[in-house]
């Protein structure tokens, strides 16, 4: 900004700052002033006409404009055009930001379907967030390992886990609110650390999955964070509505990680929270105000009698329970969706399925909370068998009726090319390979399939620009605080 204010930058001779915020090398910021208020359009010229990404910014005299969607290892052409006025063409050379690494196997879709959206995959481990256009070209990328879910907030910004490890193996210090370009506006430090998922409430506050850092258990708490101050204003401890000693276990259960919460969803229609408990093979719904248990979706086998009243009775045809599910959500009409990893596929260890015999799927259930019945009304992925099987991570997205995203992000093979019994990182250590497959389904027709090497936690569809403010100046804020964690040894 100082360089900008001290210079005489015009639309013919703008100040161009490549990778201005250091961690998105497929972006730049262009700065200049005009004598009159004028709207300005920025275009990143695509490798084909359909791949051009453009956005028109509101009228102003001072223009500080994010340039998004640059190509890696390419001389990018960027047009800056005033409304019914002057146009300047810039050349921005971007190096190979992936250092020769293969980042995509294929993208199968059309420009008519995906338009100017990108599919962003966010990591669970060693990989980095990357967004792909309809042609399979990377158009957005983070060079720091911000992990877990990436969401767009109502103001157009992104929310994602920080890159700051608080506690092994993946408990992070909190959340970043950032622009797409990616200036970090706020860092929310979460008292007990952050993992897996967050959610923006109607009042603007944030839900964050967390834990008590001094407890003997992990991944069994959720907090509401004041958006302006970062203070925790409400806490839900899952041990208040479930007894860890009485829950029915999944095949991955441990005493410490008895619930393994990997998703949170707030439903405004019922003022309730739904949590996905991987290690109990169940989605549980509680009242937002009281924290009382409303219902449980999952195989009731092994649960004591006192919990049976919270389970649903299956009706209809072709019904199957989900196992070690991820990414629960409530549709506008009250149905429940999730990614059914179907890991082990049973509550009975004698019936656990091998990876080569397993499948994963996106699934939608219709529930009747008056009669306590549940009906399976849609699924995708089962027919693909082991090639779509992910024993961990993954998500689904609901766009509208019949239009969904299903992301199988934890696919792994052993060194002999067989479906791996080990999770992705361990399969790699043993000489195997990993990948992720993301599909979009519209009225039971597959409209998109993206396959990338690496295991990715979730996939999201985004536009690079919004109708709101795409870049604001000013100091970032650090909000909230972190409690002391237990000491640990780490490399």
Protein Blocks (a to p, Z undefined) as FASTA:
>chain_A
ZZmmmpccdfklccddehklopamkbccdddddfbdcddddddddfbfklpccddddddf
bdcdddehiaehiacddddddehiacdddddddddfkgopafbfbdcddfklnmmaccdd
ddfblmccddddfkopafbdcfbdcehjddddfkopacdddfbdfbdfkbcfbdcdddfk
lccfbdcddfkopehiacddfkopacdddddfkbcbehiaccdddfklopafbdcdfklm
bcfklmccdfkbcfklmnopabdcddfklopaddddfknopacdddfklopafbdcddfe
hiafklmmmpccdedehiacdehiahiacdfkopacdddekgojiablkloccfklgccd
dddddddfklopacdfbdchjlnmmmlgcfbgcidddfbghiacdddfkbccdfkopacf
bdfklmmmnopacdddddddeehiafbdcddedjdfbdcdddfbdfbdfbdcdddddedj
dddddddddZZ
